[in-house]
Amino acid sequence: MKTYEIYLKSIVDVKNFVNTTNRFDFDIDLESGRYVVDAKSIMGIFSLDLSKPLTMHVHAEVPSEFDELMKQFK
């Protein structure tokens, strides 16, 4: 598992983020304080406090899958 801090500042950011994460088969979670939601769930993400940075946990077992996800976010 790899962990990164991300910012989703607008509705468009959330929409693009969810569209990108749904392209991958492995699990991706977002954490905000004591709450953890599925990063592929737009409703779950909107239940978090988006005014603060979110912690993204990527559960990719194959390093190349993780690298491909990070390319999509850049």
Summary of the structure (lengths in Angstrom):
residues: 74
radius of gyration: 11.4
end to end distance: 19.6
largest distance: 31.9
contacts: 183
relative contact order: 0.27
helix: 36%
strand: 26%
